[in-house]
Amino acid sequence: MIDIGFIGLGTMGRPMAGHLLAAGHRVLLHDVAPVAAELIAAGGIPCKSAKEVAEESDAVIIMVPDTPHVEAVLFGKDGVASGISKGKIVVDMSSISPLATKEFAKKIEALGADYLDAPVSGGEVGAKAGSLTIMVGGPERAFGTMKPVFDKMGKNVTHVGANGDGQTTKVANQIIVALTIEAVSEALLFASKAGANPALVRKALMGGFASSRILEVHGERMVKRNFDPGFRIELHQKDLNLALEGARALGLSLPSTAVAQQLFSSCAAHGGKAWDHSAMVRALELMAGHEIAAA
């Protein structure tokens, strides 16, 4: 059983590392904040730097918020690159730029190690349940080594292609999620404003072709006014920025993605950057002068 390094122990990383400890892996841990006592109690080994994690591990997993954070973990002072050696594997499970990912992979491979980009979908609920969807780009051999590790954290693990393809898949995922949240928001707002009970409308729609995981989970959040974050608006904004920047580079137009980003921006302007992304509905409610739970 390989030794795993885990860097980034926040909302997602902490339960993911916990699953690896529960599975019996030796897990080396590092974060900008003190390592959670629960992980140490479970056998996790705190390290002072990313370099130390890389030196002591067979594979290093990174789970941090954005592209600059990954770059700092990899190539900053006492970073992974300064401790990695030939034959090891670096796995970035953050959601970051596909273009930057390809550059990071080249630099790590030049040091003799393999690189996988393996972003996830499923949020905090999926991280805690070990049911994440994991989209992996990179060498097949490295994927084969890490697949049993991914299986401890996720239920749907797919090797989608070369380095960068995992991140591209995650961006596509975030486009679909954002646009579906927008659709559910509009539908429930329409129903409520028309005088129908939005909770009952949602229940009815769950049995038809409009049914979706977003309608099930986030539709309930909208009706119950529960916008405590599972996945913060500011993080979804970051992902949609990646989509829109990529679209410009590719000469594409993604008009609905741009609208969804503007709705998130409206929420952020009203103090909601840390709201759950289901709170996109609040931007539409502000324009309508009506809350869906007020029927």
C-alpha positions as CSV (number, residue, x, y, z in Angstrom):
1,M,0.0,0.0,0.0
2,I,1.6,3.2,-1.1
3,D,2.4,6.2,1.1
4,I,0.2,9.2,0.3
5,G,1.0,12.9,0.9
6,F,-2.0,15.2,1.1
7,I,-1.6,19.0,0.8
8,G,-4.7,21.2,1.4
9,L,-6.9,20.0,4.2
10,G,-9.9,22.4,4.0
11,T,-13.6,21.6,3.4
12,M,-12.8,19.0,0.7
13,G,-9.3,17.8,1.6
14,R,-9.9,17.0,5.2
15,P,-12.6,14.3,4.6
16,M,-10.7,13.0,1.6
17,A,-7.5,12.5,3.6
18,G,-9.6,10.9,6.3
19,H,-10.8,8.2,3.9
20,L,-7.2,7.4,3.0
21,L,-6.3,7.0,6.6
22,A,-9.3,4.8,7.3
23,A,-8.2,2.6,4.4
24,G,-4.9,2.0,6.1
25,H,-2.6,4.3,4.0
26,R,0.3,6.0,5.7
27,V,-0.7,9.7,5.0
28,L,1.7,12.7,5.3
29,L,-0.2,15.9,5.8
30,H,0.4,19.6,5.2
31,D,-1.8,22.7,5.2
32,V,-1.4,26.5,5.7
33,A,-3.5,26.0,8.9
34,P,-2.6,23.5,11.7
35,V,-3.5,20.0,10.7
36,A,-6.9,19.0,12.2
37,A,-6.6,17.0,15.4
38,E,-9.0,14.4,14.1
39,L,-6.6,13.5,11.2
40,I,-3.6,13.2,13.6
41,A,-5.7,11.1,15.9
42,A,-6.5,8.8,12.9
43,G,-2.8,8.3,12.3
44,G,-2.0,11.2,9.9
45,I,1.6,12.5,10.1
46,P,1.9,16.3,10.0
47,C,4.7,17.8,7.9
48,K,6.3,21.2,8.0
49,S,6.4,21.8,4.3
50,A,5.2,20.5,0.9
51,K,8.8,19.5,0.2
52,E,8.8,17.2,3.3
53,V,5.5,15.7,2.1
54,A,7.0,15.0,-1.3
55,E,10.2,13.5,0.2
56,E,8.3,11.1,2.4
57,S,5.5,10.0,0.0
58,D,5.1,7.8,-3.0
59,A,2.4,10.0,-4.3
60,V,1.4,13.6,-3.4
61,I,-2.2,14.8,-3.6
62,I,-2.9,18.5,-3.8
63,M,-6.4,20.0,-3.0
64,V,-6.2,23.8,-2.8
65,P,-8.5,26.5,-4.1
66,D,-7.1,28.0,-7.4
67,T,-4.3,28.0,-10.0
68,P,-1.9,30.3,-8.1
69,H,-2.2,28.1,-5.0
70,V,-1.3,25.0,-6.9
71,E,1.7,26.7,-8.5
72,A,2.9,27.9,-5.1
73,V,2.5,24.4,-3.6
74,L,4.4,22.9,-6.5
75,F,7.1,25.4,-7.3
76,G,7.3,27.8,-4.3
77,K,9.8,27.9,-1.5
78,D,10.0,24.3,0.0
79,G,7.5,23.2,-2.6
80,V,6.7,19.8,-3.9
81,A,9.1,20.1,-6.8
82,S,12.0,20.6,-4.4
83,G,11.3,17.3,-2.7
84,I,9.9,15.1,-5.5
85,S,12.1,12.4,-7.1
86,K,12.0,10.0,-10.0
87,G,9.2,7.4,-10.1
88,K,6.8,9.4,-7.8
89,I,3.4,10.7,-8.7
90,V,1.9,14.2,-8.2
91,V,-1.9,14.4,-8.3
92,D,-3.7,17.8,-8.4
93,M,-7.3,17.3,-7.4
94,S,-8.0,21.1,-7.3
95,S,-10.1,22.8,-10.0
96,I,-7.7,25.0,-12.0
97,S,-6.7,26.2,-15.4
98,P,-6.3,23.4,-18.0
99,L,-3.6,25.4,-19.8
100,A,-1.6,26.0,-16.6
101,T,-2.1,22.3,-15.7
102,K,-0.3,21.3,-18.9
103,E,2.6,23.5,-18.1
104,F,2.8,22.2,-14.5
105,A,2.8,18.6,-15.8
106,K,5.7,19.3,-18.1
107,K,7.8,20.7,-15.3
108,I,7.1,17.8,-12.9
109,E,7.7,15.2,-15.6
110,A,11.1,16.9,-16.3
111,L,12.0,15.9,-12.7
112,G,11.2,12.3,-13.4
113,A,7.8,12.1,-11.8
114,D,4.3,11.5,-13.3
115,Y,1.6,14.2,-13.1
116,L,-2.2,13.6,-13.0
117,D,-4.9,16.3,-12.9
118,A,-7.9,14.8,-11.1
119,P,-10.5,17.4,-10.2
120,V,-13.6,16.3,-8.5
121,S,-17.3,16.9,-8.4
122,G,-19.7,16.2,-5.6
123,G,-18.9,19.0,-3.1
124,E,-18.5,18.6,0.6
125,V,-21.3,16.0,0.8
126,G,-19.5,13.8,-1.7
127,A,-16.1,14.3,0.0
128,K,-17.5,13.2,3.3
129,A,-19.4,10.2,1.8
130,G,-16.5,9.1,-0.4
131,S,-18.7,9.4,-3.4
132,L,-16.9,12.0,-5.5
133,T,-16.8,11.9,-9.3
134,I,-13.1,12.1,-10.2
135,M,-12.0,13.1,-13.7
136,V,-8.4,12.2,-14.4
137,G,-6.0,13.4,-17.1
138,G,-2.5,12.1,-17.5
139,P,-0.4,9.0,-18.1
140,E,-2.2,5.7,-18.1
141,R,0.5,4.1,-16.0
142,A,0.1,6.7,-13.2
143,F,-3.7,6.4,-13.4
144,G,-3.4,2.6,-12.9
145,T,-1.3,3.2,-9.8
146,M,-3.6,5.8,-8.3
147,K,-7.0,4.2,-9.3
148,P,-7.2,2.2,-6.0
149,V,-6.5,5.4,-4.1
150,F,-9.1,7.3,-6.0
151,D,-11.6,4.6,-5.3
152,K,-11.3,5.3,-1.6
153,M,-12.5,8.9,-2.2
154,G,-14.9,8.5,-5.1
155,K,-17.5,6.3,-6.8
156,N,-17.2,7.4,-10.4
157,V,-13.5,7.5,-11.4
158,T,-12.8,8.1,-15.1
159,H,-9.5,8.4,-17.0
160,V,-10.5,11.0,-19.6
161,G,-7.2,11.5,-21.5
162,A,-4.0,13.4,-21.3
163,N,-2.8,16.1,-18.9
164,G,-5.3,19.0,-18.9
165,D,-8.2,16.9,-20.0
166,G,-9.3,16.2,-16.4
167,Q,-9.4,20.0,-15.8
168,T,-11.3,20.6,-19.1
169,T,-13.9,18.0,-18.0
170,K,-14.3,19.7,-14.7
171,V,-14.9,23.1,-16.4
172,A,-17.5,21.4,-18.6
173,N,-19.1,20.0,-15.4
174,Q,-19.2,23.4,-13.8
175,I,-20.9,25.0,-16.9
176,I,-23.6,22.3,-16.7
177,V,-24.1,22.8,-12.9
178,A,-24.3,26.6,-13.1
179,L,-26.8,26.6,-16.0
180,T,-28.9,23.9,-14.3
181,I,-29.0,25.9,-11.0
182,E,-30.1,28.9,-13.1
183,A,-32.8,26.9,-14.8
184,V,-34.1,25.5,-11.5
185,S,-34.0,29.0,-10.0
186,E,-36.1,30.4,-12.8
187,A,-38.6,27.6,-12.7
188,L,-39.2,27.7,-9.0
189,L,-39.3,31.5,-9.0
190,F,-41.9,31.4,-11.9
191,A,-44.0,28.9,-10.0
192,S,-43.9,30.8,-6.8
193,K,-44.7,34.2,-8.3
194,A,-47.7,32.6,-10.1
195,G,-49.0,31.5,-6.7
196,A,-48.1,27.8,-6.7
197,N,-46.4,26.2,-3.7
198,P,-42.7,25.9,-4.8
199,A,-42.1,22.9,-2.5
200,L,-44.9,21.0,-4.1
201,V,-43.9,22.1,-7.6
202,R,-40.4,20.8,-7.0
203,K,-41.8,17.5,-5.7
204,A,-43.9,17.1,-8.8
205,L,-41.0,17.9,-11.1
206,M,-38.8,15.3,-9.4
207,G,-41.0,12.6,-11.0
208,G,-40.7,13.9,-14.5
209,F,-38.2,14.6,-17.3
210,A,-37.0,17.8,-15.5
211,S,-35.7,15.8,-12.6
212,S,-32.1,16.3,-11.7
213,R,-29.7,16.2,-8.8
214,I,-29.6,20.0,-8.8
215,L,-33.5,20.1,-8.6
216,E,-33.3,17.6,-5.8
217,V,-30.6,19.1,-3.6
218,H,-30.4,22.8,-4.6
219,G,-34.1,23.1,-5.3
220,E,-34.7,22.1,-1.7
221,R,-32.1,24.6,-0.5
222,M,-33.9,27.3,-2.4
223,V,-37.3,26.4,-0.9
224,K,-36.0,26.1,2.6
225,R,-33.7,29.1,2.3
226,N,-30.6,27.2,3.3
227,F,-27.6,28.8,1.7
228,D,-24.9,27.7,4.1
229,P,-22.1,26.8,1.8
230,G,-21.4,23.3,0.5
231,F,-19.8,24.9,-2.5
232,R,-19.2,28.7,-2.3
233,I,-20.3,31.1,-5.0
234,E,-16.8,32.6,-5.2
235,L,-15.4,29.1,-6.1
236,H,-18.0,28.6,-8.8
237,Q,-17.1,32.1,-10.1
238,K,-13.5,31.0,-10.4
239,D,-14.5,27.9,-12.4
240,L,-16.7,29.9,-14.8
241,N,-13.9,32.4,-15.3
242,L,-11.8,29.4,-16.5
243,A,-14.6,28.5,-18.9
244,L,-15.0,32.0,-20.3
245,E,-11.2,32.5,-20.5
246,G,-10.9,29.2,-22.3
247,A,-13.7,30.1,-24.6
248,R,-12.0,33.3,-25.6
249,A,-8.8,31.4,-26.4
250,L,-10.7,28.9,-28.5
251,G,-12.8,31.5,-30.3
252,L,-16.0,30.2,-28.7
253,S,-19.1,32.0,-27.5
254,L,-20.7,30.7,-24.2
255,P,-23.5,33.1,-23.7
256,S,-25.5,31.3,-21.1
257,T,-22.3,30.7,-19.1
258,A,-21.7,34.4,-19.1
259,V,-25.2,35.1,-17.9
260,A,-24.7,32.6,-15.0
261,Q,-21.5,34.3,-14.1
262,Q,-23.2,37.7,-14.0
263,L,-25.9,36.3,-11.7
264,F,-23.2,35.0,-9.3
265,S,-21.5,38.4,-9.5
266,S,-24.8,40.0,-8.5
267,C,-24.9,37.7,-5.4
268,A,-21.3,38.6,-4.6
269,A,-22.1,42.3,-4.9
270,H,-24.8,41.8,-2.2
271,G,-22.4,40.2,0.2
272,G,-22.9,36.6,-1.0
273,K,-19.6,35.4,-2.3
274,A,-19.5,32.8,0.5
275,W,-23.1,31.7,0.0
276,D,-23.8,28.3,-1.4
277,H,-24.0,28.4,-5.2
278,S,-27.6,27.5,-5.0
279,A,-28.1,31.1,-3.8
280,M,-27.8,32.2,-7.4
281,V,-31.6,32.2,-7.1
282,R,-31.3,35.3,-4.9
283,A,-30.1,37.4,-7.8
284,L,-33.2,36.5,-9.8
285,E,-35.4,37.1,-6.7
286,L,-33.9,40.6,-6.3
287,M,-34.9,41.4,-9.9
288,A,-38.4,39.9,-9.4
289,G,-38.9,41.5,-6.0
290,H,-40.1,38.1,-4.8
291,E,-38.7,35.1,-2.8
292,I,-39.7,31.6,-3.9
293,A,-40.6,30.6,-0.3
294,A,-43.0,33.5,0.0
295,A,-45.9,31.9,-1.9
